[in-house]
Amino acid sequence: VGYYDKEEAHKWDLEDMRETGYDEGKKKGIQQGKIEIAKSMLKRNMDIETISACTSLSIETINSLQ
C-alpha cells in the first residue's frame, strides 16, 4: 500500500463519481441552494440587483421566482 496505490484509488473514485453523476448532482444542489436564498431575500423585499450580485443568479431567474 504505497503512494501509487492511493493515487490509483483516487483516480478510480473520480471515475466512479463521473459515471454516477455526482458532479452534476452537486451542481444542481448548489443551484437549488442559491434559489432558496434568493426566495428568502425576495420575501424581505431586497433589491433584485442585490440578490443577483449575492447569489450569481441572473435577473431573469430571480424575476421568475416572484
mmCIF file of the N, C-alpha and C atoms, coordinates in Angstrom:
data_MODEL
# 
_entry.id   MODEL 
# 
loop_
_atom_site.group_PDB 
_atom_site.id 
_atom_site.type_symbol 
_atom_site.label_atom_id 
_atom_site.label_alt_id 
_atom_site.label_comp_id 
_atom_site.label_asym_id 
_atom_site.label_entity_id 
_atom_site.label_seq_id 
_atom_site.pdbx_PDB_ins_code 
_atom_site.Cartn_x 
_atom_site.Cartn_y 
_atom_site.Cartn_z 
_atom_site.occupancy 
_atom_site.B_iso_or_equiv 
_atom_site.pdbx_formal_charge 
_atom_site.auth_seq_id 
_atom_site.auth_comp_id 
_atom_site.auth_asym_id 
_atom_site.auth_atom_id 
_atom_site.pdbx_PDB_model_num 
ATOM 1   N N  . VAL A 1 1  ? 0.862   -1.175 0.000   1.00 0.00 ? 1  VAL A N  1 
ATOM 2   C CA . VAL A 1 1  ? 0.000   0.000  0.000   1.00 0.00 ? 1  VAL A CA 1 
ATOM 3   C C  . VAL A 1 1  ? 0.900   1.226  0.000   1.00 0.00 ? 1  VAL A C  1 
ATOM 4   N N  . GLY A 1 2  ? 1.236   1.681  -1.167  1.00 0.00 ? 2  GLY A N  1 
ATOM 5   C CA . GLY A 1 2  ? 2.127   2.817  -1.291  1.00 0.00 ? 2  GLY A CA 1 
ATOM 6   C C  . GLY A 1 2  ? 1.431   4.012  -1.889  1.00 0.00 ? 2  GLY A C  1 
ATOM 7   N N  . TYR A 1 3  ? 2.202   5.020  -2.152  1.00 0.00 ? 3  TYR A N  1 
ATOM 8   C CA . TYR A 1 3  ? 1.692   6.262  -2.732  1.00 0.00 ? 3  TYR A CA 1 
ATOM 9   C C  . TYR A 1 3  ? 0.976   5.992  -4.048  1.00 0.00 ? 3  TYR A C  1 
ATOM 10  N N  . TYR A 1 4  ? 1.556   5.148  -4.866  1.00 0.00 ? 4  TYR A N  1 
ATOM 11  C CA . TYR A 1 4  ? 0.964   4.823  -6.158  1.00 0.00 ? 4  TYR A CA 1 
ATOM 12  C C  . TYR A 1 4  ? -0.444  4.257  -5.995  1.00 0.00 ? 4  TYR A C  1 
ATOM 13  N N  . ASP A 1 5  ? -0.623  3.386  -5.029  1.00 0.00 ? 5  ASP A N  1 
ATOM 14  C CA . ASP A 1 5  ? -1.929  2.774  -4.817  1.00 0.00 ? 5  ASP A CA 1 
ATOM 15  C C  . ASP A 1 5  ? -2.979  3.814  -4.421  1.00 0.00 ? 5  ASP A C  1 
ATOM 16  N N  . LYS A 1 6  ? -2.595  4.767  -3.575  1.00 0.00 ? 6  LYS A N  1 
ATOM 17  C CA . LYS A 1 6  ? -3.545  5.815  -3.171  1.00 0.00 ? 6  LYS A CA 1 
ATOM 18  C C  . LYS A 1 6  ? -3.929  6.669  -4.370  1.00 0.00 ? 6  LYS A C  1 
ATOM 19  N N  . GLU A 1 7  ? -2.955  6.985  -5.194  1.00 0.00 ? 7  GLU A N  1 
ATOM 20  C CA . GLU A 1 7  ? -3.223  7.791  -6.384  1.00 0.00 ? 7  GLU A CA 1 
ATOM 21  C C  . GLU A 1 7  ? -4.157  7.056  -7.336  1.00 0.00 ? 7  GLU A C  1 
ATOM 22  N N  . GLU A 1 8  ? -3.904  5.776  -7.508  1.00 0.00 ? 8  GLU A N  1 
ATOM 23  C CA . GLU A 1 8  ? -4.745  4.962  -8.389  1.00 0.00 ? 8  GLU A CA 1 
ATOM 24  C C  . GLU A 1 8  ? -6.170  4.858  -7.831  1.00 0.00 ? 8  GLU A C  1 
ATOM 25  N N  . ALA A 1 9  ? -6.290  4.667  -6.535  1.00 0.00 ? 9  ALA A N  1 
ATOM 26  C CA . ALA A 1 9  ? -7.610  4.582  -5.905  1.00 0.00 ? 9  ALA A CA 1 
ATOM 27  C C  . ALA A 1 9  ? -8.365  5.899  -6.078  1.00 0.00 ? 9  ALA A C  1 
ATOM 28  N N  . HIS A 1 10 ? -7.660  6.998  -5.954  1.00 0.00 ? 10 HIS A N  1 
ATOM 29  C CA . HIS A 1 10 ? -8.287  8.311  -6.137  1.00 0.00 ? 10 HIS A CA 1 
ATOM 30  C C  . HIS A 1 10 ? -8.811  8.456  -7.562  1.00 0.00 ? 10 HIS A C  1 
ATOM 31  N N  . LYS A 1 11 ? -8.038  7.996  -8.543  1.00 0.00 ? 11 LYS A N  1 
ATOM 32  C CA . LYS A 1 11 ? -8.481  8.041  -9.940  1.00 0.00 ? 11 LYS A CA 1 
ATOM 33  C C  . LYS A 1 11 ? -9.759  7.223  -10.121 1.00 0.00 ? 11 LYS A C  1 
ATOM 34  N N  . TRP A 1 12 ? -9.802  6.059  -9.496  1.00 0.00 ? 12 TRP A N  1 
ATOM 35  C CA . TRP A 1 12 ? -10.993 5.212  -9.601  1.00 0.00 ? 12 TRP A CA 1 
ATOM 36  C C  . TRP A 1 12 ? -12.199 5.907  -8.971  1.00 0.00 ? 12 TRP A C  1 
ATOM 37  N N  . ASP A 1 13 ? -11.979 6.548  -7.825  1.00 0.00 ? 13 ASP A N  1 
ATOM 38  C CA . ASP A 1 13 ? -13.070 7.266  -7.159  1.00 0.00 ? 13 ASP A CA 1 
ATOM 39  C C  . ASP A 1 13 ? -13.603 8.385  -8.040  1.00 0.00 ? 13 ASP A C  1 
ATOM 40  N N  . LEU A 1 14 ? -12.698 9.134  -8.663  1.00 0.00 ? 14 LEU A N  1 
ATOM 41  C CA . LEU A 1 14 ? -13.128 10.217 -9.543  1.00 0.00 ? 14 LEU A CA 1 
ATOM 42  C C  . LEU A 1 14 ? -13.909 9.692  -10.737 1.00 0.00 ? 14 LEU A C  1 
ATOM 43  N N  . GLU A 1 15 ? -13.445 8.600  -11.305 1.00 0.00 ? 15 GLU A N  1 
ATOM 44  C CA . GLU A 1 15 ? -14.135 7.998  -12.435 1.00 0.00 ? 15 GLU A CA 1 
ATOM 45  C C  . GLU A 1 15 ? -15.528 7.525  -12.023 1.00 0.00 ? 15 GLU A C  1 
ATOM 46  N N  . ASP A 1 16 ? -15.622 6.925  -10.854 1.00 0.00 ? 16 ASP A N  1 
ATOM 47  C CA . ASP A 1 16 ? -16.912 6.463  -10.345 1.00 0.00 ? 16 ASP A CA 1 
ATOM 48  C C  . ASP A 1 16 ? -17.871 7.639  -10.157 1.00 0.00 ? 16 ASP A C  1 
ATOM 49  N N  . MET A 1 17 ? -17.351 8.757  -9.636  1.00 0.00 ? 17 MET A N  1 
ATOM 50  C CA . MET A 1 17 ? -18.190 9.943  -9.440  1.00 0.00 ? 17 MET A CA 1 
ATOM 51  C C  . MET A 1 17 ? -18.711 10.462 -10.769 1.00 0.00 ? 17 MET A C  1 
ATOM 52  N N  . ARG A 1 18 ? -17.863 10.459 -11.780 1.00 0.00 ? 18 ARG A N  1 
ATOM 53  C CA . ARG A 1 18 ? -18.290 10.928 -13.101 1.00 0.00 ? 18 ARG A CA 1 
ATOM 54  C C  . ARG A 1 18 ? -19.375 10.013 -13.667 1.00 0.00 ? 18 ARG A C  1 
ATOM 55  N N  . GLU A 1 19 ? -19.189 8.721  -13.513 1.00 0.00 ? 19 GLU A N  1 
ATOM 56  C CA . GLU A 1 19 ? -20.149 7.763  -14.056 1.00 0.00 ? 19 GLU A CA 1 
ATOM 57  C C  . GLU A 1 19 ? -21.487 7.820  -13.342 1.00 0.00 ? 19 GLU A C  1 
ATOM 58  N N  . THR A 1 20 ? -21.488 8.110  -12.069 1.00 0.00 ? 20 THR A N  1 
ATOM 59  C CA . THR A 1 20 ? -22.729 8.125  -11.311 1.00 0.00 ? 20 THR A CA 1 
ATOM 60  C C  . THR A 1 20 ? -23.408 9.496  -11.307 1.00 0.00 ? 20 THR A C  1 
ATOM 61  N N  . GLY A 1 21 ? -22.775 10.498 -11.917 1.00 0.00 ? 21 GLY A N  1 
ATOM 62  C CA . GLY A 1 21 ? -23.388 11.816 -11.981 1.00 0.00 ? 21 GLY A CA 1 
ATOM 63  C C  . GLY A 1 21 ? -23.217 12.630 -10.715 1.00 0.00 ? 21 GLY A C  1 
ATOM 64  N N  . TYR A 1 22 ? -22.246 12.297 -9.897  1.00 0.00 ? 22 TYR A N  1 
ATOM 65  C CA . TYR A 1 22 ? -22.032 13.009 -8.637  1.00 0.00 ? 22 TYR A CA 1 
ATOM 66  C C  . TYR A 1 22 ? -21.836 14.498 -8.868  1.00 0.00 ? 22 TYR A C  1 
ATOM 67  N N  . ASP A 1 23 ? -20.996 14.868 -9.826  1.00 0.00 ? 23 ASP A N  1 
ATOM 68  C CA . ASP A 1 23 ? -20.725 16.278 -10.088 1.00 0.00 ? 23 ASP A CA 1 
ATOM 69  C C  . ASP A 1 23 ? -21.984 17.020 -10.518 1.00 0.00 ? 23 ASP A C  1 
ATOM 70  N N  . GLU A 1 24 ? -22.769 16.381 -11.361 1.00 0.00 ? 24 GLU A N  1 
ATOM 71  C CA . GLU A 1 24 ? -23.998 17.013 -11.843 1.00 0.00 ? 24 GLU A CA 1 
ATOM 72  C C  . GLU A 1 24 ? -24.981 17.212 -10.699 1.00 0.00 ? 24 GLU A C  1 
ATOM 73  N N  . GLY A 1 25 ? -25.105 16.235 -9.827  1.00 0.00 ? 25 GLY A N  1 
ATOM 74  C CA . GLY A 1 25 ? -25.989 16.365 -8.665  1.00 0.00 ? 25 GLY A CA 1 
ATOM 75  C C  . GLY A 1 25 ? -25.527 17.452 -7.725  1.00 0.00 ? 25 GLY A C  1 
ATOM 76  N N  . LYS A 1 26 ? -24.237 17.572 -7.570  1.00 0.00 ? 26 LYS A N  1 
ATOM 77  C CA . LYS A 1 26 ? -23.684 18.614 -6.711  1.00 0.00 ? 26 LYS A CA 1 
ATOM 78  C C  . LYS A 1 26 ? -24.008 19.995 -7.285  1.00 0.00 ? 26 LYS A C  1 
ATOM 79  N N  . LYS A 1 27 ? -23.859 20.157 -8.586  1.00 0.00 ? 27 LYS A N  1 
ATOM 80  C CA . LYS A 1 27 ? -24.158 21.442 -9.240  1.00 0.00 ? 27 LYS A CA 1 
ATOM 81  C C  . LYS A 1 27 ? -25.638 21.790 -9.069  1.00 0.00 ? 27 LYS A C  1 
ATOM 82  N N  . LYS A 1 28 ? -26.505 20.807 -9.231  1.00 0.00 ? 28 LYS A N  1 
ATOM 83  C CA . LYS A 1 28 ? -27.940 21.047 -9.071  1.00 0.00 ? 28 LYS A CA 1 
ATOM 84  C C  . LYS A 1 28 ? -28.266 21.448 -7.638  1.00 0.00 ? 28 LYS A C  1 
ATOM 85  N N  . GLY A 1 29 ? -27.603 20.823 -6.685  1.00 0.00 ? 29 GLY A N  1 
ATOM 86  C CA . GLY A 1 29 ? -27.819 21.158 -5.279  1.00 0.00 ? 29 GLY A CA 1 
ATOM 87  C C  . GLY A 1 29 ? -27.377 22.573 -4.955  1.00 0.00 ? 29 GLY A C  1 
ATOM 88  N N  . ILE A 1 30 ? -26.248 22.972 -5.492  1.00 0.00 ? 30 ILE A N  1 
ATOM 89  C CA . ILE A 1 30 ? -25.764 24.332 -5.278  1.00 0.00 ? 30 ILE A CA 1 
ATOM 90  C C  . ILE A 1 30 ? -26.733 25.333 -5.901  1.00 0.00 ? 30 ILE A C  1 
ATOM 91  N N  . GLN A 1 31 ? -27.194 25.051 -7.108  1.00 0.00 ? 31 GLN A N  1 
ATOM 92  C CA . GLN A 1 31 ? -28.143 25.939 -7.784  1.00 0.00 ? 31 GLN A CA 1 
ATOM 93  C C  . GLN A 1 31 ? -29.439 26.050 -6.981  1.00 0.00 ? 31 GLN A C  1 
ATOM 94  N N  . GLN A 1 32 ? -29.927 24.929 -6.466  1.00 0.00 ? 32 GLN A N  1 
ATOM 95  C CA . GLN A 1 32 ? -31.157 24.942 -5.673  1.00 0.00 ? 32 GLN A CA 1 
ATOM 96  C C  . GLN A 1 32 ? -30.959 25.759 -4.406  1.00 0.00 ? 32 GLN A C  1 
ATOM 97  N N  . GLY A 1 33 ? -29.791 25.674 -3.794  1.00 0.00 ? 33 GLY A N  1 
ATOM 98  C CA . GLY A 1 33 ? -29.497 26.472 -2.610  1.00 0.00 ? 33 GLY A CA 1 
ATOM 99  C C  . GLY A 1 33 ? -29.525 27.955 -2.912  1.00 0.00 ? 33 GLY A C  1 
ATOM 100 N N  . LYS A 1 34 ? -28.960 28.334 -4.049  1.00 0.00 ? 34 LYS A N  1 
ATOM 101 C CA . LYS A 1 34 ? -28.986 29.743 -4.457  1.00 0.00 ? 34 LYS A CA 1 
ATOM 102 C C  . LYS A 1 34 ? -30.422 30.226 -4.669  1.00 0.00 ? 34 LYS A C  1 
ATOM 103 N N  . ILE A 1 35 ? -31.237 29.384 -5.242  1.00 0.00 ? 35 ILE A N  1 
ATOM 104 C CA . ILE A 1 35 ? -32.642 29.743 -5.482  1.00 0.00 ? 35 ILE A CA 1 
ATOM 105 C C  . ILE A 1 35 ? -33.373 29.932 -4.158  1.00 0.00 ? 35 ILE A C  1 
ATOM 106 N N  . GLU A 1 36 ? -33.136 29.067 -3.203  1.00 0.00 ? 36 GLU A N  1 
ATOM 107 C CA . GLU A 1 36 ? -33.776 29.195 -1.889  1.00 0.00 ? 36 GLU A CA 1 
ATOM 108 C C  . GLU A 1 36 ? -33.350 30.485 -1.194  1.00 0.00 ? 36 GLU A C  1 
ATOM 109 N N  . ILE A 1 37 ? -32.083 30.830 -1.306  1.00 0.00 ? 37 ILE A N  1 
ATOM 110 C CA . ILE A 1 37 ? -31.590 32.081 -0.721  1.00 0.00 ? 37 ILE A CA 1 
ATOM 111 C C  . ILE A 1 37 ? -32.244 33.270 -1.412  1.00 0.00 ? 37 ILE A C  1 
ATOM 112 N N  . ALA A 1 38 ? -32.333 33.231 -2.736  1.00 0.00 ? 38 ALA A N  1 
ATOM 113 C CA . ALA A 1 38 ? -32.969 34.319 -3.482  1.00 0.00 ? 38 ALA A CA 1 
ATOM 114 C C  . ALA A 1 38 ? -34.433 34.476 -3.080  1.00 0.00 ? 38 ALA A C  1 
ATOM 115 N N  . LYS A 1 39 ? -35.143 33.372 -2.899  1.00 0.00 ? 39 LYS A N  1 
ATOM 116 C CA . LYS A 1 39 ? -36.543 33.439 -2.460  1.00 0.00 ? 39 LYS A CA 1 
ATOM 117 C C  . LYS A 1 39 ? -36.647 34.112 -1.096  1.00 0.00 ? 39 LYS A C  1 
ATOM 118 N N  . SER A 1 40 ? -35.762 33.761 -0.216  1.00 0.00 ? 40 SER A N  1 
ATOM 119 C CA . SER A 1 40 ? -35.754 34.358 1.114   1.00 0.00 ? 40 SER A CA 1 
ATOM 120 C C  . SER A 1 40 ? -35.474 35.854 1.036   1.00 0.00 ? 40 SER A C  1 
ATOM 121 N N  . MET A 1 41 ? -34.546 36.229 0.193   1.00 0.00 ? 41 MET A N  1 
ATOM 122 C CA . MET A 1 41 ? -34.217 37.641 0.017   1.00 0.00 ? 41 MET A CA 1 
ATOM 123 C C  . MET A 1 41 ? -35.387 38.407 -0.594  1.00 0.00 ? 41 MET A C  1 
ATOM 124 N N  . LEU A 1 42 ? -36.095 37.786 -1.529  1.00 0.00 ? 42 LEU A N  1 
ATOM 125 C CA . LEU A 1 42 ? -37.275 38.420 -2.125  1.00 0.00 ? 42 LEU A CA 1 
ATOM 126 C C  . LEU A 1 42 ? -38.362 38.661 -1.079  1.00 0.00 ? 42 LEU A C  1 
ATOM 127 N N  . LYS A 1 43 ? -38.556 37.697 -0.182  1.00 0.00 ? 43 LYS A N  1 
ATOM 128 C CA . LYS A 1 43 ? -39.548 37.854 0.885   1.00 0.00 ? 43 LYS A CA 1 
ATOM 129 C C  . LYS A 1 43 ? -39.219 39.035 1.781   1.00 0.00 ? 43 LYS A C  1 
ATOM 130 N N  . ARG A 1 44 ? -37.946 39.397 1.853   1.00 0.00 ? 44 ARG A N  1 
ATOM 131 C CA . ARG A 1 44 ? -37.502 40.527 2.670   1.00 0.00 ? 44 ARG A CA 1 
ATOM 132 C C  . ARG A 1 44 ? -37.435 41.816 1.853   1.00 0.00 ? 44 ARG A C  1 
ATOM 133 N N  . ASN A 1 45 ? -38.048 41.751 0.652   1.00 0.00 ? 45 ASN A N  1 
ATOM 134 C CA . ASN A 1 45 ? -38.140 42.902 -0.248  1.00 0.00 ? 45 ASN A CA 1 
ATOM 135 C C  . ASN A 1 45 ? -36.783 43.491 -0.617  1.00 0.00 ? 45 ASN A C  1 
ATOM 136 N N  . MET A 1 46 ? -35.793 42.630 -0.784  1.00 0.00 ? 46 MET A N  1 
ATOM 137 C CA . MET A 1 46 ? -34.474 43.095 -1.193  1.00 0.00 ? 46 MET A CA 1 
ATOM 138 C C  . MET A 1 46 ? -34.464 43.373 -2.690  1.00 0.00 ? 46 MET A C  1 
ATOM 139 N N  . ASP A 1 47 ? -33.621 44.288 -3.098  1.00 0.00 ? 47 ASP A N  1 
ATOM 140 C CA . ASP A 1 47 ? -33.474 44.689 -4.486  1.00 0.00 ? 47 ASP A CA 1 
ATOM 141 C C  . ASP A 1 47 ? -32.994 43.506 -5.336  1.00 0.00 ? 47 ASP A C  1 
ATOM 142 N N  . ILE A 1 48 ? -33.610 43.333 -6.492  1.00 0.00 ? 48 ILE A N  1 
ATOM 143 C CA . ILE A 1 48 ? -33.293 42.205 -7.373  1.00 0.00 ? 48 ILE A CA 1 
ATOM 144 C C  . ILE A 1 48 ? -31.830 42.236 -7.813  1.00 0.00 ? 48 ILE A C  1 
ATOM 145 N N  . GLU A 1 49 ? -31.304 43.411 -8.071  1.00 0.00 ? 49 GLU A N  1 
ATOM 146 C CA . GLU A 1 49 ? -29.903 43.506 -8.489  1.00 0.00 ? 49 GLU A CA 1 
ATOM 147 C C  . GLU A 1 49 ? -28.958 43.075 -7.366  1.00 0.00 ? 49 GLU A C  1 
ATOM 148 N N  . THR A 1 50 ? -29.324 43.388 -6.135  1.00 0.00 ? 50 THR A N  1 
ATOM 149 C CA . THR A 1 50 ? -28.519 42.954 -4.989  1.00 0.00 ? 50 THR A CA 1 
ATOM 150 C C  . THR A 1 50 ? -28.586 41.436 -4.847  1.00 0.00 ? 50 THR A C  1 
ATOM 151 N N  . ILE A 1 51 ? -29.772 40.884 -5.011  1.00 0.00 ? 51 ILE A N  1 
ATOM 152 C CA . ILE A 1 51 ? -29.938 39.429 -4.933  1.00 0.00 ? 51 ILE A CA 1 
ATOM 153 C C  . ILE A 1 51 ? -29.089 38.751 -5.999  1.00 0.00 ? 51 ILE A C  1 
ATOM 154 N N  . SER A 1 52 ? -29.113 39.303 -7.203  1.00 0.00 ? 52 SER A N  1 
ATOM 155 C CA . SER A 1 52 ? -28.329 38.748 -8.292  1.00 0.00 ? 52 SER A CA 1 
ATOM 156 C C  . SER A 1 52 ? -26.838 38.790 -7.970  1.00 0.00 ? 52 SER A C  1 
ATOM 157 N N  . ALA A 1 53 ? -26.384 39.899 -7.425  1.00 0.00 ? 53 ALA A N  1 
ATOM 158 C CA . ALA A 1 53 ? -24.965 40.030 -7.072  1.00 0.00 ? 53 ALA A CA 1 
ATOM 159 C C  . ALA A 1 53 ? -24.568 39.050 -5.972  1.00 0.00 ? 53 ALA A C  1 
ATOM 160 N N  . CYS A 1 54 ? -25.456 38.811 -5.031  1.00 0.00 ? 54 CYS A N  1 
ATOM 161 C CA . CYS A 1 54 ? -25.142 37.917 -3.900  1.00 0.00 ? 54 CYS A CA 1 
ATOM 162 C C  . CYS A 1 54 ? -25.222 36.438 -4.257  1.00 0.00 ? 54 CYS A C  1 
ATOM 163 N N  . THR A 1 55 ? -26.101 36.085 -5.178  1.00 0.00 ? 55 THR A N  1 
ATOM 164 C CA . THR A 1 55 ? -26.331 34.674 -5.493  1.00 0.00 ? 55 THR A CA 1 
ATOM 165 C C  . THR A 1 55 ? -25.751 34.228 -6.835  1.00 0.00 ? 55 THR A C  1 
ATOM 166 N N  . SER A 1 56 ? -25.343 35.169 -7.658  1.00 0.00 ? 56 SER A N  1 
ATOM 167 C CA . SER A 1 56 ? -24.861 34.894 -9.017  1.00 0.00 ? 56 SER A CA 1 
ATOM 168 C C  . SER A 1 56 ? -25.961 34.354 -9.922  1.00 0.00 ? 56 SER A C  1 
ATOM 169 N N  . LEU A 1 57 ? -27.207 34.525 -9.525  1.00 0.00 ? 57 LEU A N  1 
ATOM 170 C CA . LEU A 1 57 ? -28.336 34.148 -10.372 1.00 0.00 ? 57 LEU A CA 1 
ATOM 171 C C  . LEU A 1 57 ? -28.645 35.306 -11.300 1.00 0.00 ? 57 LEU A C  1 
ATOM 172 N N  . SER A 1 58 ? -29.136 34.992 -12.492 1.00 0.00 ? 58 SER A N  1 
ATOM 173 C CA . SER A 1 58 ? -29.494 36.050 -13.418 1.00 0.00 ? 58 SER A CA 1 
ATOM 174 C C  . SER A 1 58 ? -30.752 36.770 -12.928 1.00 0.00 ? 58 SER A C  1 
ATOM 175 N N  . ILE A 1 59 ? -30.901 38.006 -13.366 1.00 0.00 ? 59 ILE A N  1 
ATOM 176 C CA . ILE A 1 59 ? -32.082 38.792 -13.008 1.00 0.00 ? 59 ILE A CA 1 
ATOM 177 C C  . ILE A 1 59 ? -33.340 38.101 -13.523 1.00 0.00 ? 59 ILE A C  1 
ATOM 178 N N  . GLU A 1 60 ? -33.233 37.498 -14.713 1.00 0.00 ? 60 GLU A N  1 
ATOM 179 C CA . GLU A 1 60 ? -34.384 36.785 -15.283 1.00 0.00 ? 60 GLU A CA 1 
ATOM 180 C C  . GLU A 1 60 ? -34.800 35.608 -14.392 1.00 0.00 ? 60 GLU A C  1 
ATOM 181 N N  . THR A 1 61 ? -33.826 34.892 -13.883 1.00 0.00 ? 61 THR A N  1 
ATOM 182 C CA . THR A 1 61 ? -34.123 33.770 -12.993 1.00 0.00 ? 61 THR A CA 1 
ATOM 183 C C  . THR A 1 61 ? -34.799 34.262 -11.721 1.00 0.00 ? 61 THR A C  1 
ATOM 184 N N  . ILE A 1 62 ? -34.285 35.337 -11.166 1.00 0.00 ? 62 ILE A N  1 
ATOM 185 C CA . ILE A 1 62 ? -34.858 35.900 -9.933  1.00 0.00 ? 62 ILE A CA 1 
ATOM 186 C C  . ILE A 1 62 ? -36.272 36.389 -10.189 1.00 0.00 ? 62 ILE A C  1 
ATOM 187 N N  . ASN A 1 63 ? -36.480 37.067 -11.315 1.00 0.00 ? 63 ASN A N  1 
ATOM 188 C CA . ASN A 1 63 ? -37.836 37.534 -11.657 1.00 0.00 ? 63 ASN A CA 1 
ATOM 189 C C  . ASN A 1 63 ? -38.810 36.368 -11.791 1.00 0.00 ? 63 ASN A C  1 
ATOM 190 N N  . SER A 1 64 ? -38.338 35.236 -12.273 1.00 0.00 ? 64 SER A N  1 
ATOM 191 C CA . SER A 1 64 ? -39.224 34.081 -12.433 1.00 0.00 ? 64 SER A CA 1 
ATOM 192 C C  . SER A 1 64 ? -39.634 33.477 -11.084 1.00 0.00 ? 64 SER A C  1 
ATOM 193 N N  . LEU A 1 65 ? -38.910 33.826 -10.022 1.00 0.00 ? 65 LEU A N  1 
ATOM 194 C CA . LEU A 1 65 ? -39.233 33.295 -8.692  1.00 0.00 ? 65 LEU A CA 1 
ATOM 195 C C  . LEU A 1 65 ? -40.336 34.082 -8.000  1.00 0.00 ? 65 LEU A C  1 
ATOM 196 N N  . GLN A 1 66 ? -40.596 35.279 -8.494  1.00 0.00 ? 66 GLN A N  1 
ATOM 197 C CA . GLN A 1 66 ? -41.585 36.144 -7.829  1.00 0.00 ? 66 GLN A CA 1 
ATOM 198 C C  . GLN A 1 66 ? -43.000 35.663 -8.078  1.00 0.00 ? 66 GLN A C  1 
# 
